[in-house]
């Protein structure tokens, strides 16, 4: 007897809403590490460089990703960085030994160059202040330098550097991974919380409109998670607006089935921190809201080269991404939509060369496999995240037991009447028939369908074969009696776009 092919159903209702999708969920992260800044964004020696030293080809590729916000300048780099080194005439800027990555920092790119970059890209800046070797006074001075009108010392210094008008930076990070023993000037939760609170006070006295992100735990595996988060929040709740979380994942055991299920587990990290936020708010009897900022997230496990040998722009953690990595990234983005009620900022770490969707040589540029899911979500996920009900068969994993074959998120924009459904088939071998079922009001039509898929989970793009893993358009199914039928191939991301008219 032939077993029937298992099927899945996705029930959608534009009135069953999780929350509003923050555009800042599609952010990036640029650190002075390896070749992210130098030979990535900024490379005056490249044949692609413009008059400011920015690489035209990199800017064009980043424009396709359309990052809504970019966090800068670190990362571990931040805890040993003094921002005054990177402003003023370039010929007067000091060369420094950079301790976090054992590299030489030339300081030819700093705050003002970053602001020029953000303006070129049309993205919001998110600046970090050094709470490792830095002081709270230095942090407040940077806010004055960036945001105050001329007429005081730091604002006048900015004007002398060629920027009379304030930069108007709204989003700021209070240090980076301060719970980590690897961090320059690392602190325990109590000491960090006290320093962060006093820095936050001074920074908001400089500009009361800014939004501050508090360092949370560096990962779920930290022995202090989530106690660090609770302690820091209880001290700083009224001064901050976001709590950071960082996560990197990988397939070190070469267990593709479990690896593709990892994002299913990442929801636990959000659940734990969402509960911590609710607890602290209740304990303090506060009406103030704090949300989550996942301001470092990515796949990272293959290239662990992290010491630069005291050279400029060394090749550090230049991960090569494959199809299974892209599908994990797609599911992470699904998670962002499903938890947009509490998650308001997310920054892909990083944007060029260093664990990035884009790799460069002096002459060329490569879009990696992970470039495409980010691009597809950024383009289509707008408006409201819908609470899709999914019924799907399960498969067995070594690490997580039985996990659904299908991972789904959906969005709907009531202003334009457009929607999107994002579907990942985790199976490595079997296609999965899926029925999309709209409850209440169905869209009039499916306007477009796009798929990223392949037979080999280890397939990757190369400079010689740059489009081996790339999305393709597929025939858009019809909506009949409020339903549409799809057949999802194994190892695939499928994006379905809809319209009410």
N, C-alpha and C positions, 0 to 999 in steps of 0.2 A: 504493500500500500504506500503510495506517495504522500508524504507529509505536505499539507498546504503551506504555501509561502506565508510567513508571518507578516502582518500588516500593522501600520500605526495610524492613529488618528490624532489630529491637532485641532482642538476646538478654540475658536477665536470669537471675541465679542468686543467691539470698540467701546462698549460701556464698562467693561471689566478692566479697570486701569490700575497699574501698580504705582505709577507716578510720572512726573515730567522728566524727560530725558535731558539732563544738563549737557550743553554742547562741550563742556570741559571734560566730559568722559573720554574725549578723543584728543588727548594731549600727548606731549612728548617730553623728553628729558635730554638735555645736552650738558655733559660734564667735561671739564678739562681732564680728560683721561684718554690715553692712547691717541687715536687719530679722529676723534669726534669733532673737535674744534679745528685743530691744525691738520691740514690735508683732508679735512672733511668739509665743514662749512666754510672755513677761511683758509685760502691757499693762494697767496699772491703769486707763487711761482708756477701755478698750473696754467696751461694754455687756455683753460676755461674761465680764468679769473676775470672779474670785472674791475672797474677802476677803484673799488673799495676793497678788493682782495677776496670777495665772495665768489664761490664757484657757481657760475650760471647753471651748469647742468645739475648740480646738487639742489639749488634753489628751485629749479623747474620740477625735479622729482619730488621734493618736499611739498611743493604746491599741489601735487596730485593727492597727497595724503591729507593736506589741509588741516594741520594740527591747530586746534583751537586755543591751546595754551602750551607754553614750553617752560619747563623748570630748569633753572640755571643758577650757579655754576657747578653744583655738586649736590649729592654724592660725597664720598669720603674726601675728595679734594677740598670740599667746603671748609672742613674743620681745621685746615692749616692755611687758609687763604685770607689775605687782607686786601680788601677791595681797592684801597688807594694805590696798590701796585699796578693796577690795570687801567688807570685813567691818566689823562694828561698826554703830553707829547710822547710819541712812541719811543723816540730815541732816548728819552730819560727814564723809561720804565725799567725796573731791575729784573735781571735774570735770577731765578730762584731754584734751589733744589726743592722739588715737590715731593714730600715724604710719603703721601698716601700711595702713590704709584711709582715711586723712585724714578722720577723723570725730571727733565729740565723744563721749567715753565718760563717762557719768554715774556709773558704778559703783553704780547702784541695784540691780544684780543681781551677786552674787558667789558665792563658794564655798558659803556656807550656803544661799543661795537655790537653788543648783544641787542641793545635797544634798536639800533639801526636794522639789524637782522629781523627782529620781530616786526618792525614797521614794514619792511619789504615783504614779509610773509603774511601780513595781516593777522598776526597771532598775538594773544595776550601774554605778557611776560609773567613769570612766577620766580621771584628772586629769593635765594636763600641767604641767611645771615650766619656768620661763623660763631657758633656757641661752643667750639672746642677751645682753640687758642685765642679766640676773639672775646671782646668785652661787650657788655650791654650798651656802653657808650658808642662803640664802633658800629653796632647794629642800628642804633637810633640815628647816627650821623649818616648812614647810607640811605635811610628813609628821607632825611632832609635833603641829601644830595639829589636824590631822584625826584622828589615830589614837591619840595617847597618852592614858592616863587622867589625870584631874586630879591636880595636885600639882607640876607644873612650869610654867614661864612661858607657853609657847604653849598648852598644854592648859588652863591656867587662863584664858587669854584667850578661848579658845573657849567655856568655861563662862560667862564674863562676857557673852558675846554671845548667851547663851540656849541653848547646846547642851552640857550637862554630859556626856552620854554621847559617847564617840568615834564619829566617822562610820564608821570601819573601811573606808577606801578601799583596795582591794587592787591595782588596776591603775593604773600611772603611766607617763607618756611623758617621756623625757629630751630635751625640746626639740621643735622642729618644723622640718623641712626646712632643717637647718643647713648643707647643702651649697649652698643657693641664694644667688646674689648679691643677690636681692631681699629676703633675710631680714635683719631688724634684728640686727646682731651676728653675721652669718654667719661661718663658720669653715672652714678646710680640714680634711680628714679627720683628720689627725694632731692638730691643735689641738682639734677637737671631741671626738675619742676620749678625749684626756687629761682634758678637763673633764667629759665624761659619766661616765668611770670614777670620778672623785673624787666627783662628785655621787651616783652610784649607791652608793658605799661609805657615805657619810654617811646617805643615805636608808634604806638597809637596816640600818644601825646603829640608826636610830630605830625601825624595824619590820622585822624579818627576814622577815616573812610576805609582804611586798609583791612584786608582779611588775612588772618594768621592761621598757619597750619602747625600744630604741635607734633613733635616726634612721638610716634607710637612705637610699638615693638618692631624690631627689624625682621621678624618672621615668627611663624607659629611654633618653630622648634626652639626658640629662645627659652631658656629655663625660667625667665621672668614673665613670659607671656601668660595671661593678660594682666598680671598684677602691675607691671610697669605702666600700662595704659591707664589703669584705674588711679594709681597714685598721681601720675602726671595730670590727668584730667581733674582730679579733685582739687589740686592746687591752682590750676590755670583755667578752669571752665569758663569763667565770665570774660576772660581776656582773649580766648581763641575761638575760631570758627570751624576748624577742621582738625581731625586726628589722622595722621598718616599711617599707612600700612605698606609694607614692602614684601614682595614675594618673587622668587625665581624658581622655575621648575625645570625638570629634565628627564631624560630616559636613560639614565646611567646603567640600568640593568638590562637594557635592550628588550624590554617587555612592552611591546606596542599596545597591547590590549589594556594594560593598566595605565600606561602613559596617556592614552586617549580618554581615560576616565578621570584623570587628575583634576580637571576643572570642576567636576562634580563634587570633589572634596573641598575645593577652595571656597565653596559656599559656606563651609563651617567657619572659616576665618572671618568672613563678613558677619555671620550670625553671632559669633562670640563678641566681636567688637560692637555690633549694634546693640547687643544686650548690655555691654559695659557702658555705652553711652546712655542708655535708658536708666541704668542703675545710678550712675553718678548724677544725672539730672534730677532724679527723684530724691536721692540722698541730700542734695544741696537745696532742694525745694526751689529750683531755678526755672525760669521761663525762657531762658536763653537756649538756643539750639546749636548743637555741634554736629557736623556731618563727617563722613569719611572721605579721605583723599588717598587713593591708591597710587601714590606718585612715583613708585618704581614697580614695574611688573614686566616680566618677559620670560621666555625660554632661555636658559643659559646652563650649559653643562659640558660642552665639548672642548672649548678653548679656555683653559684656566690660566693663561699667561697674564700675570698681574704685576710684574716688576719690570720697569722700563730700562734698567741698567744705566740710569742717569743720562739718557738721550732725549732729544726732542721728538715729540710725536711718535713714540714707539708703537709697534703693532701689538696691542693688548686686546684680549678677549674678542677677537674678530670671528664670531660664530658664523658658521655656514648653516643655513636653515634649509630644511627639507619639507616634504609634504606633511608628515605627521606633526611637525612643529607648527605649520600653518593651521592645521585643524585644531590644535590645542589653543593657539591664539584666537581662532574664530570662536571657540567655546568660551574663552575668557571674556570676549566681547559680548557673547550671549549673557553671561553672568552679570556684566555691567548693566545691561538693560533690565534684567530680572531683579536687580537690587538697586535700581536708581532711586528708590525711596530714601535710602540712607547714603548711597555712594554718589557724590557730586563731582569729584575730580578724579581723573586717572591719567597717568603719564607713562607712555611706553618708553622703557629704558633700553637703549638710547636711540637717537634718530639717524646717525650716520656712523658707519664703520664699527663702532663698539657695540656688540650685541644688537645690531641694528637691521632694519629692513632694507637699507641701502649700503652697498660696499663700493669703494672707489679705488682706482689706481690713479696715477698722475694724469693719465689720458682718458680713462673710461669710467663708466658707472654701471652698476648692476642692481636691478630690483630683485630682491630675494623673495622666496616663497611667502614669507610673512608680510610682505608689502601689501599683498592683494586682499586678504581678509580685512585688514584695517581700512584700506581704501573703500571696499564695498560697504562696510558698516558706516563709515564716516559719511558716505554719500547718501545712504538710504535711511538710517535710523534717525528719525525726526519726530518731534511732538511728544507723544505719550507712549510709554511702554505698556503693553497689554499683558494681562495675566493669562497666557495660553495654557489650556489644560491639555496635557499630552498623555496618550495611552500608547505604549510601545512595548514590544518584546524586549527582554533583557538578555545580556550575555555575561558569561563568567569571567572575572578578572582575578589574578593572583593576589593583588593587594587590597581590593575593595569589595570583593564578593560580586554579587549580581548587580549590574549597572544597566540602565536603559540604553538601547542601541541608538536612540534618537535624542539629540540635544537641540533645544528650540528657544528662540526669543522672537518677539514680534513688536512692531511699533505702528502707531497711527497718528497722523497729523490732521486734526479736525479743521485746521485753517485751510488746508489745501485739498483735503479729502483723499490723501494718498497714504498708503501703508506699505509695510514690508514684513516678510517672514523670513527668518534665518534658520536653516536646518542643517545639522551636521549628522551624517550617518557614520557612527563609530565602527561599524563592521569592517573587517579587513577583507572579507570574501563575498558577502552576500548583499545583493541589492535589496532595498527596503521600499516596498510600496507604501505610500503615505497619502492619506486623504485629509485635505484641509477643509474644515467644516466651519462656516461662519454662522454663528448664532445671532439672532435678531436680524441686523441689516448686513447683507453681503455686499462687497464692492461690485461695481458693474463689470470690471474686467481686470485681468492680469496684464499689465503693460509690458513687462519684461521679466525674464528669468535668466540668471547667470549661475554658472557652476565652476567650482574649483575642485578637481578630482584627479585621481591617478591610480594605477595598479600597484605602484611601488612606494611604500611609506617613506623610503629613504631617498627618493628622487629629489634632486636639488637643482636650482639654476646655477649656471656657471657663466663666466665671461664668454666662453666659446658657444654655449647653448643657453642663452639668457631667458628664453621663454618656455623652458621645459615644464615648469610648474606655473601656470598662469590661468586666469579664468577665461571661460568661453561662454558666449551666448547660447542658450538652448531654446527650443520651441516653447513658447509660453502656453500652458494649458488653459482651457476654457473653464469658466465658472458656470456650472449647470445646477440649478436648484440649490444654490448656496454652497456648492462643494466643488473642489478641484482635485484632480488625481495627479500624483507625481510618482515617479519611480526613481529613488535616490540610489546611485551607484555606491559601492563600498568606498570608504575613504574619501568622503566628499563633503563639501560645503555648497549648499544651494540657496540662492537668494531670490525670492519672489517679490516683485513689486506690483502693487495694486492701485486702482483709482476708482473713485466713486462715480466719475463721469467720463 
